C-alpha cells in the first residue's frame, strides 16, 4: 500500500466540532476500505492565499493515510461532492512521520 498526506480545507462558517466530525467520517470510511490512518491534525481557521467561493478563511485539516489507491480515489470523489469542502490535496509521500507538522510546530513556538 502507498503512503499519502491529505489536506482538506472546509468552509469557515462550520464549527471546529463539525470539522472534527467530518474528519472522523473520512477516517471511518478509509478504514472500511482497508486503509490505515496515521495521524490527524486540525490546523485551525486560517487565512487563504486567495478567495475561494468568496471566502477568505477556511478550516485546515491533515490526515496521514496508508492505503490502496482505490480508497484515495473514492475519498476524493466524495470530497468533490461535499458542499463543506472548499479544496483538498492528496500527495503521495515516501514515509509518514508521527512528529507534529511544521504548521503545528510553528504555532507552538509562537506560544512559547
BELJOSUL-V119139 format. One line per field, one symbol per residue. psi: psi as a letter, one per 30 degrees, with the letter a starting at -180 (. if undefined). burial: b if it has 24 or more other C-alpha atoms within 12 Angstrom, else e. A space follows every 50 residues. Layout:
psi: ???
burial: ???
This chain:
psi: llkkkkkkklkfglleeeeeeeeeeeeeeeeegglkkclkkjfajlklel kkhgkfllkkkkkkkjlleeeeeeeeeefefkffkellkkkklelklflk lfeeeeeeeee.
burial: ebbbbbbbbbbbeeeeeebbebbeebbeebeeeebbbbbbbbbbeeeeee eeeeeebbbbbbbbbbbeeebbeebbeebeeeebbbbbbbeeeeebeeee eeeeeeeeeeee
